[in-house]
Amino acid sequence: MTKTEFLENLEKALKKVICGMFNEDGTPETRVELEKQVAEFVRDNAGEYTLEELMETFTSADAAMALFLEFQDAKRIYGEPENP
């Protein structure tokens, strides 16, 4: 498996799980926003890891979700680059 394949699989899995858990109102807009947040996490956070680090870090769905939620919390605490 390549790093690109790993990241693609991670993004697909997180989109499915995150959207299923947090898209309570079921609007297409909310789903699109959640998918954007997952894509940003994979690109800006997980994408920085080597394949070996990815395989050691993202060992389960729980681990991946916890890291995604930590990433979201950090964005809220430190502010988005566009909205400091």
Distance bins in CASP14 RR format, pairs under 12 A and 6 or more apart:
PFRMAT RR
TARGET T0000
AUTHOR 0000-0000-0000
RMODE 2
METHOD distances of the structure
MODEL  1
1 7 0 0 0 0 0 1 0 0 0 0 0
1 8 0 0 0 0 0 1 0 0 0 0 0
1 9 0 0 0 0 1 0 0 0 0 0 0
1 10 0 0 0 0 0 1 0 0 0 0 0
1 51 1 0 0 1 0 0 0 0 0 0 0
1 52 0 0 0 0 0 1 0 0 0 0 0
1 54 0 0 0 0 1 0 0 0 0 0 0
1 55 0 0 0 0 1 0 0 0 0 0 0
2 8 0 0 0 0 1 0 0 0 0 0 0
2 9 0 0 0 0 0 1 0 0 0 0 0
2 50 0 0 0 0 0 1 0 0 0 0 0
2 51 1 0 0 1 0 0 0 0 0 0 0
2 54 0 0 0 0 0 1 0 0 0 0 0
2 55 0 0 0 0 0 1 0 0 0 0 0
3 9 0 0 0 0 0 1 0 0 0 0 0
3 10 0 0 0 0 0 1 0 0 0 0 0
3 42 0 0 0 0 0 1 0 0 0 0 0
3 46 0 0 0 0 1 0 0 0 0 0 0
3 47 1 0 0 1 0 0 0 0 0 0 0
3 48 0 0 0 0 0 1 0 0 0 0 0
3 49 0 0 0 0 1 0 0 0 0 0 0
3 50 1 0 0 1 0 0 0 0 0 0 0
3 51 1 0 1 0 0 0 0 0 0 0 0
3 52 0 0 0 0 1 0 0 0 0 0 0
3 53 0 0 0 0 1 0 0 0 0 0 0
3 54 1 0 0 1 0 0 0 0 0 0 0
3 55 0 0 0 0 1 0 0 0 0 0 0
3 58 0 0 0 0 0 1 0 0 0 0 0
4 10 0 0 0 0 0 1 0 0 0 0 0
4 11 0 0 0 0 0 1 0 0 0 0 0
4 42 0 0 0 0 0 1 0 0 0 0 0
4 43 0 0 0 0 0 1 0 0 0 0 0
4 46 0 0 0 0 0 1 0 0 0 0 0
4 47 0 0 0 0 1 0 0 0 0 0 0
4 51 0 0 0 0 1 0 0 0 0 0 0
4 54 0 0 0 0 0 1 0 0 0 0 0
5 11 0 0 0 0 0 1 0 0 0 0 0
5 12 0 0 0 0 0 1 0 0 0 0 0
5 51 0 0 0 0 1 0 0 0 0 0 0
5 54 0 0 0 0 0 1 0 0 0 0 0
5 55 0 0 0 0 0 1 0 0 0 0 0
6 12 0 0 0 0 0 1 0 0 0 0 0
6 13 0 0 0 0 0 1 0 0 0 0 0
6 42 0 0 0 0 1 0 0 0 0 0 0
6 46 0 0 0 0 1 0 0 0 0 0 0
6 47 0 0 0 0 1 0 0 0 0 0 0
6 49 0 0 0 0 1 0 0 0 0 0 0
6 50 0 0 0 0 0 1 0 0 0 0 0
6 51 1 0 0 1 0 0 0 0 0 0 0
6 52 0 0 0 0 0 1 0 0 0 0 0
6 53 0 0 0 0 0 1 0 0 0 0 0
6 54 1 0 1 0 0 0 0 0 0 0 0
6 55 1 0 0 1 0 0 0 0 0 0 0
6 56 0 0 0 0 0 1 0 0 0 0 0
6 57 0 0 0 0 0 1 0 0 0 0 0
6 58 1 0 0 1 0 0 0 0 0 0 0
6 64 0 0 0 0 0 1 0 0 0 0 0
7 13 0 0 0 0 0 1 0 0 0 0 0
7 14 0 0 0 0 0 1 0 0 0 0 0
7 38 0 0 0 0 0 1 0 0 0 0 0
7 39 0 0 0 0 0 1 0 0 0 0 0
7 41 0 0 0 0 0 1 0 0 0 0 0
7 42 1 0 1 0 0 0 0 0 0 0 0
7 43 0 0 0 0 1 0 0 0 0 0 0
7 44 0 0 0 0 0 1 0 0 0 0 0
7 45 0 0 0 0 0 1 0 0 0 0 0
7 46 1 0 0 1 0 0 0 0 0 0 0
7 47 1 0 1 0 0 0 0 0 0 0 0
7 48 0 0 0 0 0 1 0 0 0 0 0
7 49 0 0 0 0 1 0 0 0 0 0 0
7 50 0 0 0 0 0 1 0 0 0 0 0
7 51 0 0 0 0 1 0 0 0 0 0 0
7 53 0 0 0 0 0 1 0 0 0 0 0
7 54 1 0 0 1 0 0 0 0 0 0 0
7 55 0 0 0 0 0 1 0 0 0 0 0
7 58 0 0 0 0 1 0 0 0 0 0 0
7 64 0 0 0 0 0 1 0 0 0 0 0
8 14 0 0 0 0 0 1 0 0 0 0 0
8 15 0 0 0 0 0 1 0 0 0 0 0
8 38 0 0 0 0 0 1 0 0 0 0 0
8 39 0 0 0 0 0 1 0 0 0 0 0
8 42 0 0 0 0 1 0 0 0 0 0 0
8 43 0 0 0 0 0 1 0 0 0 0 0
8 46 0 0 0 0 0 1 0 0 0 0 0
8 47 0 0 0 0 0 1 0 0 0 0 0
8 54 0 0 0 0 0 1 0 0 0 0 0
9 15 0 0 0 0 0 1 0 0 0 0 0
9 16 0 0 0 0 0 1 0 0 0 0 0
9 42 0 0 0 0 0 1 0 0 0 0 0
9 46 0 0 0 0 0 1 0 0 0 0 0
9 54 0 0 0 0 0 1 0 0 0 0 0
9 55 0 0 0 0 0 1 0 0 0 0 0
9 58 0 0 0 0 1 0 0 0 0 0 0
9 61 0 0 0 0 0 1 0 0 0 0 0
9 64 0 0 0 0 0 1 0 0 0 0 0
10 16 0 0 0 0 0 1 0 0 0 0 0
10 17 0 0 0 0 0 1 0 0 0 0 0
10 18 0 0 0 0 0 1 0 0 0 0 0
10 38 0 0 0 0 1 0 0 0 0 0 0
10 39 0 0 0 0 0 1 0 0 0 0 0
10 41 0 0 0 0 1 0 0 0 0 0 0
10 42 1 0 1 0 0 0 0 0 0 0 0
10 43 0 0 0 0 0 1 0 0 0 0 0
10 45 0 0 0 0 0 1 0 0 0 0 0
10 46 1 0 0 1 0 0 0 0 0 0 0
10 47 0 0 0 0 1 0 0 0 0 0 0
10 49 0 0 0 0 0 1 0 0 0 0 0
10 51 0 0 0 0 0 1 0 0 0 0 0
10 54 1 0 0 1 0 0 0 0 0 0 0
10 55 0 0 0 0 0 1 0 0 0 0 0
10 57 0 0 0 0 0 1 0 0 0 0 0
10 58 1 0 0 1 0 0 0 0 0 0 0
10 59 0 0 0 0 0 1 0 0 0 0 0
10 60 0 0 0 0 0 1 0 0 0 0 0
10 61 0 0 0 0 0 1 0 0 0 0 0
10 63 0 0 0 0 0 1 0 0 0 0 0
10 64 1 0 0 1 0 0 0 0 0 0 0
10 65 0 0 0 0 0 1 0 0 0 0 0
10 67 0 0 0 0 0 1 0 0 0 0 0
10 68 0 0 0 0 1 0 0 0 0 0 0
11 17 0 0 0 0 0 1 0 0 0 0 0
11 18 0 0 0 0 0 1 0 0 0 0 0
11 19 0 0 0 0 0 1 0 0 0 0 0
11 35 0 0 0 0 1 0 0 0 0 0 0
11 36 0 0 0 0 0 1 0 0 0 0 0
11 37 0 0 0 0 0 1 0 0 0 0 0
11 38 1 0 0 1 0 0 0 0 0 0 0
11 39 1 0 0 1 0 0 0 0 0 0 0
11 40 0 0 0 0 0 1 0 0 0 0 0
11 41 0 0 0 0 1 0 0 0 0 0 0
11 42 1 0 1 0 0 0 0 0 0 0 0
11 43 0 0 0 0 1 0 0 0 0 0 0
11 45 0 0 0 0 0 1 0 0 0 0 0
11 46 0 0 0 0 1 0 0 0 0 0 0
11 47 0 0 0 0 0 1 0 0 0 0 0
11 54 0 0 0 0 0 1 0 0 0 0 0
11 58 0 0 0 0 0 1 0 0 0 0 0
11 64 0 0 0 0 0 1 0 0 0 0 0
11 68 0 0 0 0 0 1 0 0 0 0 0
12 18 0 0 0 0 0 1 0 0 0 0 0
12 19 0 0 0 0 0 1 0 0 0 0 0
12 35 0 0 0 0 0 1 0 0 0 0 0
12 38 0 0 0 0 1 0 0 0 0 0 0
12 39 0 0 0 0 0 1 0 0 0 0 0
12 42 0 0 0 0 1 0 0 0 0 0 0
12 64 0 0 0 0 0 1 0 0 0 0 0
13 19 0 0 0 0 0 1 0 0 0 0 0
13 20 0 0 0 0 0 1 0 0 0 0 0
13 38 0 0 0 0 1 0 0 0 0 0 0
13 42 0 0 0 0 0 1 0 0 0 0 0
13 46 0 0 0 0 0 1 0 0 0 0 0
13 58 0 0 0 0 1 0 0 0 0 0 0
13 60 0 0 0 0 0 1 0 0 0 0 0
13 61 1 0 0 1 0 0 0 0 0 0 0
13 62 0 0 0 0 0 1 0 0 0 0 0
13 63 0 0 0 0 0 1 0 0 0 0 0
13 64 1 0 0 1 0 0 0 0 0 0 0
13 65 0 0 0 0 1 0 0 0 0 0 0
13 68 0 0 0 0 0 1 0 0 0 0 0
14 20 0 0 0 0 0 1 0 0 0 0 0
14 21 0 0 0 0 0 1 0 0 0 0 0
14 22 0 0 0 0 0 1 0 0 0 0 0
14 34 0 0 0 0 1 0 0 0 0 0 0
14 35 0 0 0 0 1 0 0 0 0 0 0
14 37 0 0 0 0 1 0 0 0 0 0 0
14 38 1 0 1 0 0 0 0 0 0 0 0
14 39 0 0 0 0 1 0 0 0 0 0 0
14 40 0 0 0 0 0 1 0 0 0 0 0
14 41 1 0 0 1 0 0 0 0 0 0 0
14 42 1 0 0 1 0 0 0 0 0 0 0
14 43 0 0 0 0 0 1 0 0 0 0 0
14 45 0 0 0 0 0 1 0 0 0 0 0
14 46 0 0 0 0 1 0 0 0 0 0 0
14 58 0 0 0 0 1 0 0 0 0 0 0
14 61 0 0 0 0 1 0 0 0 0 0 0
14 62 0 0 0 0 0 1 0 0 0 0 0
14 63 0 0 0 0 0 1 0 0 0 0 0
14 64 1 0 1 0 0 0 0 0 0 0 0
14 65 1 0 0 1 0 0 0 0 0 0 0
14 66 0 0 0 0 0 1 0 0 0 0 0
14 67 0 0 0 0 1 0 0 0 0 0 0
14 68 1 0 0 1 0 0 0 0 0 0 0
14 69 0 0 0 0 0 1 0 0 0 0 0
14 71 0 0 0 0 0 1 0 0 0 0 0
14 72 0 0 0 0 0 1 0 0 0 0 0
15 21 0 0 0 0 0 1 0 0 0 0 0
15 22 0 0 0 0 0 1 0 0 0 0 0
15 23 0 0 0 0 0 1 0 0 0 0 0
15 31 0 0 0 0 1 0 0 0 0 0 0
15 32 0 0 0 0 0 1 0 0 0 0 0
15 33 0 0 0 0 0 1 0 0 0 0 0
15 34 1 0 0 1 0 0 0 0 0 0 0
15 35 1 0 1 0 0 0 0 0 0 0 0
15 36 0 0 0 0 1 0 0 0 0 0 0
15 37 0 0 0 0 1 0 0 0 0 0 0
15 38 1 0 1 0 0 0 0 0 0 0 0
15 39 1 0 0 1 0 0 0 0 0 0 0
15 40 0 0 0 0 0 1 0 0 0 0 0
15 41 0 0 0 0 0 1 0 0 0 0 0
15 42 0 0 0 0 1 0 0 0 0 0 0
15 64 0 0 0 0 0 1 0 0 0 0 0
15 65 0 0 0 0 0 1 0 0 0 0 0
15 68 0 0 0 0 0 1 0 0 0 0 0
16 22 0 0 0 0 0 1 0 0 0 0 0
16 23 0 0 0 0 0 1 0 0 0 0 0
16 31 0 0 0 0 0 1 0 0 0 0 0
16 34 0 0 0 0 0 1 0 0 0 0 0
16 35 0 0 0 0 1 0 0 0 0 0 0
16 38 0 0 0 0 1 0 0 0 0 0 0
16 61 0 0 0 0 1 0 0 0 0 0 0
16 64 0 0 0 0 0 1 0 0 0 0 0
16 65 0 0 0 0 0 1 0 0 0 0 0
17 23 0 0 0 0 0 1 0 0 0 0 0
17 34 0 0 0 0 0 1 0 0 0 0 0
17 35 0 0 0 0 0 1 0 0 0 0 0
17 38 0 0 0 0 1 0 0 0 0 0 0
17 60 0 0 0 0 0 1 0 0 0 0 0
17 61 1 0 0 1 0 0 0 0 0 0 0
17 62 0 0 0 0 1 0 0 0 0 0 0
17 64 0 0 0 0 1 0 0 0 0 0 0
17 65 1 0 0 1 0 0 0 0 0 0 0
17 66 0 0 0 0 0 1 0 0 0 0 0
17 68 0 0 0 0 1 0 0 0 0 0 0
17 69 0 0 0 0 0 1 0 0 0 0 0
18 24 0 0 0 0 0 1 0 0 0 0 0
18 30 0 0 0 0 0 1 0 0 0 0 0
18 31 0 0 0 0 1 0 0 0 0 0 0
18 33 0 0 0 0 0 1 0 0 0 0 0
18 34 1 0 1 0 0 0 0 0 0 0 0
18 35 0 0 0 0 1 0 0 0 0 0 0
18 36 0 0 0 0 0 1 0 0 0 0 0
18 37 1 0 0 1 0 0 0 0 0 0 0
18 38 1 0 1 0 0 0 0 0 0 0 0
18 39 0 0 0 0 0 1 0 0 0 0 0
18 40 0 0 0 0 0 1 0 0 0 0 0
18 41 0 0 0 0 1 0 0 0 0 0 0
18 42 0 0 0 0 0 1 0 0 0 0 0
18 61 0 0 0 0 0 1 0 0 0 0 0
18 64 0 0 0 0 1 0 0 0 0 0 0
18 65 1 0 0 1 0 0 0 0 0 0 0
18 66 0 0 0 0 0 1 0 0 0 0 0
18 67 0 0 0 0 0 1 0 0 0 0 0
18 68 1 0 0 1 0 0 0 0 0 0 0
18 69 0 0 0 0 1 0 0 0 0 0 0
18 71 0 0 0 0 0 1 0 0 0 0 0
18 72 0 0 0 0 1 0 0 0 0 0 0
19 25 0 0 0 0 0 1 0 0 0 0 0
19 26 0 0 0 0 1 0 0 0 0 0 0
19 27 0 0 0 0 0 1 0 0 0 0 0
19 28 0 0 0 0 0 1 0 0 0 0 0
19 30 0 0 0 0 1 0 0 0 0 0 0
19 31 1 0 1 0 0 0 0 0 0 0 0
19 32 0 0 0 0 1 0 0 0 0 0 0
19 33 0 0 0 0 1 0 0 0 0 0 0
19 34 1 0 1 0 0 0 0 0 0 0 0
19 35 1 0 0 1 0 0 0 0 0 0 0
19 36 0 0 0 0 0 1 0 0 0 0 0
19 37 0 0 0 0 1 0 0 0 0 0 0
19 38 1 0 0 1 0 0 0 0 0 0 0
19 39 0 0 0 0 0 1 0 0 0 0 0
19 68 0 0 0 0 0 1 0 0 0 0 0
20 26 0 0 0 0 1 0 0 0 0 0 0
20 30 0 0 0 0 0 1 0 0 0 0 0
20 31 0 0 0 0 1 0 0 0 0 0 0
20 34 0 0 0 0 1 0 0 0 0 0 0
20 35 0 0 0 0 0 1 0 0 0 0 0
20 38 0 0 0 0 0 1 0 0 0 0 0
20 65 0 0 0 0 0 1 0 0 0 0 0
21 30 0 0 0 0 0 1 0 0 0 0 0
21 31 0 0 0 0 0 1 0 0 0 0 0
21 34 0 0 0 0 1 0 0 0 0 0 0
21 38 0 0 0 0 0 1 0 0 0 0 0
21 61 0 0 0 0 0 1 0 0 0 0 0
21 65 0 0 0 0 1 0 0 0 0 0 0
21 68 0 0 0 0 0 1 0 0 0 0 0
21 69 0 0 0 0 0 1 0 0 0 0 0
22 30 0 0 0 0 1 0 0 0 0 0 0
22 31 0 0 0 0 1 0 0 0 0 0 0
22 33 0 0 0 0 1 0 0 0 0 0 0
22 34 1 0 1 0 0 0 0 0 0 0 0
22 35 0 0 0 0 0 1 0 0 0 0 0
22 37 0 0 0 0 1 0 0 0 0 0 0
22 38 0 0 0 0 0 1 0 0 0 0 0
22 65 0 0 0 0 0 1 0 0 0 0 0
22 68 0 0 0 0 0 1 0 0 0 0 0
22 69 0 0 0 0 0 1 0 0 0 0 0
22 72 0 0 0 0 0 1 0 0 0 0 0
23 29 0 0 0 0 1 0 0 0 0 0 0
23 30 1 0 1 0 0 0 0 0 0 0 0
23 31 1 0 1 0 0 0 0 0 0 0 0
23 32 0 0 0 0 1 0 0 0 0 0 0
23 33 0 0 0 0 1 0 0 0 0 0 0
23 34 1 0 1 0 0 0 0 0 0 0 0
23 35 0 0 0 0 1 0 0 0 0 0 0
23 37 0 0 0 0 0 1 0 0 0 0 0
23 38 0 0 0 0 0 1 0 0 0 0 0
24 30 0 0 0 0 1 0 0 0 0 0 0
24 31 0 0 0 0 0 1 0 0 0 0 0
24 34 0 0 0 0 0 1 0 0 0 0 0
25 31 0 0 0 0 1 0 0 0 0 0 0
25 33 0 0 0 0 0 1 0 0 0 0 0
25 34 0 0 0 0 0 1 0 0 0 0 0
26 32 0 0 0 0 0 1 0 0 0 0 0
26 33 0 0 0 0 0 1 0 0 0 0 0
26 34 0 0 0 0 0 1 0 0 0 0 0
27 33 0 0 0 0 1 0 0 0 0 0 0
27 34 0 0 0 0 0 1 0 0 0 0 0
28 34 0 0 0 0 0 1 0 0 0 0 0
28 35 0 0 0 0 0 1 0 0 0 0 0
29 35 0 0 0 0 0 1 0 0 0 0 0
29 36 0 0 0 0 0 1 0 0 0 0 0
30 36 0 0 0 0 0 1 0 0 0 0 0
30 37 0 0 0 0 0 1 0 0 0 0 0
31 37 0 0 0 0 0 1 0 0 0 0 0
31 38 0 0 0 0 0 1 0 0 0 0 0
32 38 0 0 0 0 0 1 0 0 0 0 0
32 39 0 0 0 0 0 1 0 0 0 0 0
33 39 0 0 0 0 0 1 0 0 0 0 0
33 40 0 0 0 0 0 1 0 0 0 0 0
33 72 0 0 0 0 0 1 0 0 0 0 0
34 40 0 0 0 0 0 1 0 0 0 0 0
34 41 0 0 0 0 0 1 0 0 0 0 0
34 68 0 0 0 0 0 1 0 0 0 0 0
34 72 0 0 0 0 0 1 0 0 0 0 0
35 41 0 0 0 0 0 1 0 0 0 0 0
35 42 0 0 0 0 0 1 0 0 0 0 0
36 42 0 0 0 0 0 1 0 0 0 0 0
36 43 0 0 0 0 0 1 0 0 0 0 0
36 44 0 0 0 0 0 1 0 0 0 0 0
36 72 0 0 0 0 0 1 0 0 0 0 0
37 43 0 0 0 0 0 1 0 0 0 0 0
37 44 0 0 0 0 0 1 0 0 0 0 0
37 45 0 0 0 0 0 1 0 0 0 0 0
37 68 0 0 0 0 1 0 0 0 0 0 0
37 69 0 0 0 0 0 1 0 0 0 0 0
37 71 0 0 0 0 1 0 0 0 0 0 0
37 72 1 0 0 1 0 0 0 0 0 0 0
37 75 0 0 0 0 1 0 0 0 0 0 0
37 76 0 0 0 0 0 1 0 0 0 0 0
37 80 0 0 0 0 0 1 0 0 0 0 0
38 44 0 0 0 0 0 1 0 0 0 0 0
38 45 0 0 0 0 0 1 0 0 0 0 0
38 46 0 0 0 0 1 0 0 0 0 0 0
38 64 0 0 0 0 1 0 0 0 0 0 0
38 65 0 0 0 0 0 1 0 0 0 0 0
38 67 0 0 0 0 0 1 0 0 0 0 0
38 68 1 0 0 1 0 0 0 0 0 0 0
38 69 0 0 0 0 0 1 0 0 0 0 0
38 71 0 0 0 0 1 0 0 0 0 0 0
38 72 0 0 0 0 1 0 0 0 0 0 0
39 45 0 0 0 0 0 1 0 0 0 0 0
39 46 0 0 0 0 0 1 0 0 0 0 0
39 47 0 0 0 0 0 1 0 0 0 0 0
39 68 0 0 0 0 0 1 0 0 0 0 0
39 71 0 0 0 0 0 1 0 0 0 0 0
40 46 0 0 0 0 0 1 0 0 0 0 0
40 47 0 0 0 0 0 1 0 0 0 0 0
40 68 0 0 0 0 1 0 0 0 0 0 0
40 71 0 0 0 0 1 0 0 0 0 0 0
40 72 0 0 0 0 1 0 0 0 0 0 0
40 74 0 0 0 0 0 1 0 0 0 0 0
40 75 0 0 0 0 1 0 0 0 0 0 0
40 80 0 0 0 0 1 0 0 0 0 0 0
40 81 0 0 0 0 0 1 0 0 0 0 0
41 47 0 0 0 0 1 0 0 0 0 0 0
41 48 0 0 0 0 0 1 0 0 0 0 0
41 49 0 0 0 0 0 1 0 0 0 0 0
41 58 0 0 0 0 0 1 0 0 0 0 0
41 64 0 0 0 0 1 0 0 0 0 0 0
41 65 0 0 0 0 0 1 0 0 0 0 0
41 66 0 0 0 0 0 1 0 0 0 0 0
41 67 1 0 0 1 0 0 0 0 0 0 0
41 68 1 0 1 0 0 0 0 0 0 0 0
41 69 0 0 0 0 1 0 0 0 0 0 0
41 70 0 0 0 0 1 0 0 0 0 0 0
41 71 1 0 1 0 0 0 0 0 0 0 0
41 72 1 0 0 1 0 0 0 0 0 0 0
41 73 0 0 0 0 0 1 0 0 0 0 0
41 74 0 0 0 0 0 1 0 0 0 0 0
41 75 0 0 0 0 1 0 0 0 0 0 0
42 48 0 0 0 0 0 1 0 0 0 0 0
42 49 0 0 0 0 0 1 0 0 0 0 0
42 54 0 0 0 0 0 1 0 0 0 0 0
42 58 0 0 0 0 0 1 0 0 0 0 0
42 64 0 0 0 0 1 0 0 0 0 0 0
42 67 0 0 0 0 0 1 0 0 0 0 0
42 68 0 0 0 0 1 0 0 0 0 0 0
42 71 0 0 0 0 1 0 0 0 0 0 0
43 49 0 0 0 0 0 1 0 0 0 0 0
43 71 0 0 0 0 0 1 0 0 0 0 0
44 67 0 0 0 0 0 1 0 0 0 0 0
44 68 0 0 0 0 0 1 0 0 0 0 0
44 71 1 0 0 1 0 0 0 0 0 0 0
44 72 0 0 0 0 0 1 0 0 0 0 0
44 74 0 0 0 0 0 1 0 0 0 0 0
44 75 0 0 0 0 1 0 0 0 0 0 0
44 80 0 0 0 0 0 1 0 0 0 0 0
44 81 0 0 0 0 0 1 0 0 0 0 0
45 53 0 0 0 0 0 1 0 0 0 0 0
45 54 0 0 0 0 0 1 0 0 0 0 0
45 57 0 0 0 0 0 1 0 0 0 0 0
45 58 0 0 0 0 0 1 0 0 0 0 0
45 64 0 0 0 0 0 1 0 0 0 0 0
45 67 1 0 0 1 0 0 0 0 0 0 0
45 68 0 0 0 0 1 0 0 0 0 0 0
45 69 0 0 0 0 0 1 0 0 0 0 0
45 70 0 0 0 0 1 0 0 0 0 0 0
45 71 1 0 1 0 0 0 0 0 0 0 0
45 72 0 0 0 0 0 1 0 0 0 0 0
45 74 0 0 0 0 1 0 0 0 0 0 0
45 75 0 0 0 0 0 1 0 0 0 0 0
46 53 0 0 0 0 1 0 0 0 0 0 0
46 54 1 0 0 1 0 0 0 0 0 0 0
46 55 0 0 0 0 0 1 0 0 0 0 0
46 57 0 0 0 0 1 0 0 0 0 0 0
46 58 1 0 0 1 0 0 0 0 0 0 0
46 63 0 0 0 0 0 1 0 0 0 0 0
46 64 0 0 0 0 1 0 0 0 0 0 0
46 67 1 0 0 1 0 0 0 0 0 0 0
46 68 0 0 0 0 1 0 0 0 0 0 0
46 70 0 0 0 0 0 1 0 0 0 0 0
46 71 0 0 0 0 1 0 0 0 0 0 0
47 53 0 0 0 0 1 0 0 0 0 0 0
47 54 1 0 0 1 0 0 0 0 0 0 0
47 57 0 0 0 0 0 1 0 0 0 0 0
47 58 0 0 0 0 0 1 0 0 0 0 0
47 67 0 0 0 0 0 1 0 0 0 0 0
47 71 0 0 0 0 0 1 0 0 0 0 0
48 54 0 0 0 0 1 0 0 0 0 0 0
48 57 0 0 0 0 0 1 0 0 0 0 0
48 67 0 0 0 0 0 1 0 0 0 0 0
48 71 0 0 0 0 0 1 0 0 0 0 0
49 55 0 0 0 0 1 0 0 0 0 0 0
49 56 0 0 0 0 1 0 0 0 0 0 0
49 57 1 0 0 1 0 0 0 0 0 0 0
49 58 0 0 0 0 1 0 0 0 0 0 0
49 64 0 0 0 0 0 1 0 0 0 0 0
49 67 0 0 0 0 0 1 0 0 0 0 0
50 56 0 0 0 0 1 0 0 0 0 0 0
50 57 0 0 0 0 0 1 0 0 0 0 0
51 57 0 0 0 0 0 1 0 0 0 0 0
51 58 0 0 0 0 0 1 0 0 0 0 0
52 58 0 0 0 0 0 1 0 0 0 0 0
53 59 0 0 0 0 0 1 0 0 0 0 0
53 67 0 0 0 0 0 1 0 0 0 0 0
54 63 0 0 0 0 0 1 0 0 0 0 0
54 64 0 0 0 0 0 1 0 0 0 0 0
54 67 0 0 0 0 0 1 0 0 0 0 0
55 63 0 0 0 0 0 1 0 0 0 0 0
56 63 0 0 0 0 1 0 0 0 0 0 0
57 63 1 0 0 1 0 0 0 0 0 0 0
57 64 0 0 0 0 1 0 0 0 0 0 0
57 66 0 0 0 0 0 1 0 0 0 0 0
57 67 1 0 0 1 0 0 0 0 0 0 0
57 68 0 0 0 0 0 1 0 0 0 0 0
57 70 0 0 0 0 0 1 0 0 0 0 0
58 64 1 0 1 0 0 0 0 0 0 0 0
58 65 0 0 0 0 0 1 0 0 0 0 0
58 66 0 0 0 0 0 1 0 0 0 0 0
58 67 1 0 0 1 0 0 0 0 0 0 0
58 68 0 0 0 0 0 1 0 0 0 0 0
59 66 0 0 0 0 0 1 0 0 0 0 0
59 67 0 0 0 0 0 1 0 0 0 0 0
60 66 0 0 0 0 1 0 0 0 0 0 0
60 67 0 0 0 0 0 1 0 0 0 0 0
61 67 0 0 0 0 0 1 0 0 0 0 0
61 68 0 0 0 0 0 1 0 0 0 0 0
62 68 0 0 0 0 0 1 0 0 0 0 0
62 69 0 0 0 0 0 1 0 0 0 0 0
63 69 0 0 0 0 0 1 0 0 0 0 0
63 70 0 0 0 0 0 1 0 0 0 0 0
64 70 0 0 0 0 0 1 0 0 0 0 0
64 71 0 0 0 0 0 1 0 0 0 0 0
65 71 0 0 0 0 0 1 0 0 0 0 0
65 72 0 0 0 0 0 1 0 0 0 0 0
66 72 0 0 0 0 0 1 0 0 0 0 0
66 73 0 0 0 0 0 1 0 0 0 0 0
67 73 0 0 0 0 0 1 0 0 0 0 0
67 74 0 0 0 0 0 1 0 0 0 0 0
68 74 0 0 0 0 0 1 0 0 0 0 0
68 75 0 0 0 0 0 1 0 0 0 0 0
69 75 0 0 0 0 0 1 0 0 0 0 0
69 76 0 0 0 0 0 1 0 0 0 0 0
70 76 0 0 0 0 0 1 0 0 0 0 0
70 77 0 0 0 0 0 1 0 0 0 0 0
71 77 0 0 0 0 0 1 0 0 0 0 0
71 78 0 0 0 0 0 1 0 0 0 0 0
72 78 0 0 0 0 0 1 0 0 0 0 0
72 79 0 0 0 0 0 1 0 0 0 0 0
72 80 0 0 0 0 0 1 0 0 0 0 0
73 79 0 0 0 0 0 1 0 0 0 0 0
74 80 0 0 0 0 0 1 0 0 0 0 0
75 81 0 0 0 0 1 0 0 0 0 0 0
75 82 0 0 0 0 0 1 0 0 0 0 0
75 83 0 0 0 0 1 0 0 0 0 0 0
75 84 0 0 0 0 0 1 0 0 0 0 0
76 83 0 0 0 0 0 1 0 0 0 0 0
77 84 0 0 0 0 0 1 0 0 0 0 0
78 84 0 0 0 0 1 0 0 0 0 0 0
END
